[in-house]
């Protein structure tokens, strides 16, 4: 199991950064289209952050995948471990956005 975490994964295709940026722009517009300062808008905004984390993990844009700090984490966790970490963190943020009470 741990050996599979160390498998080398190549960065995603060049279009992956455009997909991540485009999705982020659409999520921002969707958030801004909701009633200003509502609980729903706050939850959608936080969930959008989690969705962006999941997209970055699964698409692996080269600008993120080859960044210096990411290289350090990839060395420690392995490539699949890094994808798993980002995906689980994104899922936790999305789930938390809908189930954590707002204060």
ABEGO torsion letter per residue (X at the ends): XAAAAABBBBBBBAAAAAAAAAAAAAAAAAAAABBBGBAAAAAAAAAAAAAAAAAAAAAGBAAAAABAAAAAAAAAAEAAAAAAAAAAAAAAAAAAAAABBBX
